[in-house]
Amino acid sequence: MTTPLRLLLGLQRPQSPRRAVAVLLVAASTSPVGTAVWAQNAPALPAPRALRSLPMAALPVAPPPVGMPRLASEVSCPLLQRQVAQVLGGEQSRWSVSVADGSGRLLADVNGRQPRVPASNQKLISTAFALDRLGPDYRLTTQLWRLQDGTLRMVGQGDPDLALPQLQRFAQLAMAAGTPVRLELAEEAPQNWWPSGWHTGDRAYAYGAPITRLAVTSNAIDDAVSNPASRLQTLLRRSMARNGGPQVQLALVSARQPLPSDAVLVHEEPSTSMHGLLSLANTESHNFTAEVLLRQAADTWDLAEASRRTFLWLNDQGLPMEGVRIADGSGLDRANRVTSRFLVALLLRMDHHPYSRDYVSSMAIAGRRGTLRNLYKGTSLDGQFFAKTGTLTGVRSISGILQTTDGPRYVSAVSAGAGAPNTTIGRVLRQVQTVGACQPAF
């Protein structure tokens, strides 16, 4: 796609001690995750005197800690394990498939510890990180500031929906500031516009458009805009000239240069909602949006540092991190590595997150919406599988949450060079959907 549509469709970082308490109390009262957080952070209280006088043997055994389920390390459903292996057949070495239930039991696992290129399943990571760190009410902004000497500065966060109507409003406000208009555009240096691991051939296409803070129509028309800073200046000049505005002096400045403390905010344009941004990344697999969300969640546009902070956050969630490597936010970089066990554990974690509805509802739906709209339509999977797809040459991945009569099943299937991967994944999903012999033992 070229221009995202506004109609498409972490814990939030506290802004003050009071906000921190509010977030903690809400989390503690609404989810098992919050209960665990509260239990880990609650102040230690002295035991009542009566209890302190009792011998240890007389005290009841402490209950296990309440918290989110963790993915088990051993397969507990031999029947499903055999059936998945049969579906993969002679291509088993080209696949990694893992299946878990809502309690964290690993129901089936084939090559689940094998690191593989995830393609756009990488977006499951960047959107989870963004939702947890920024919260469901977050919006990207594009702002116009007035400096002490009368210079204006335009500052952005990479809104994928920034377009000509918004640009025209900024131009009109700049013209109203007086003559001559001195307007600075805060932008990343050209060497940072593309992740270094993106293939040069991909950079000419809309899906490989450069990642910048001031991006008109996500830096894509039919193909990628190769010089978005130049295009932005041209569009601004044309808009001002069309309205008979004064002469304008445009200059590029580093977006990493902080605003002066006495700068005054003149105007702000918000992006679509966080749900809209997540849906662009997960339902429509929009690379630009996923990259921006990763950077904003990490609070840095240095991609190497953003990737490092993402990895640390993932590790803090208790996920199986062996073999995982974060190179970008979209999955276009082939240096990314994940395992199917990791993706299943991430889905399990996020389905128990306080913002789980926002996360799951941002995904494509089999037979209904997004990149899965034409897959499994009219089958038992239609409308029952919420997932993220991924495609690169020689790579096909689909990971998500399958609704079954026995509860949710977390499924990840990542292939490298397999034939007819969509058919194979569909067969795996139907086995997961129909097997009812994997109930927990009591």
Secondary structure, 3 states (H helix, E strand, C coil): CCCCCCCCCCCCCCCCHHHHHHHHHHHHHHCHHHHHHHHHHCCCCCCCHHHHCCCHHHCCCCCCCCCCCCCCCCECCHHHHHHHHHHHHHHHHHEEEEEEECCCCEEEEECCCCCECCHHHHHHHHHHHHHHHHCCCCCCEEEEEECCCCCEEEEECCCCCCCHHHHHHHHHHHHCCCCCEEEEEEECCHHHCCCCCCCCCHHHCHHHCCCCCCCHHHHECCCECCCHHHHHHHHHHHHHHHCCCCCEEEEEEECCCCCCCCCEEEEEEECCCHHHHHHHHHCCCCHHHHHHHHHHHHCCCCHHHHHHHHHHHHHHCCCCCCCCECCCCCCCCCCCEECHHHHHHHHHHHHCCCCHHHHHCCCEECCCEHHHCCCCCCCCCCCCEEEEEEEECCEEEEEEEEEECCEEEEEEEEEECCCCHHHHHHHHHHHHHHCCCCCCCC
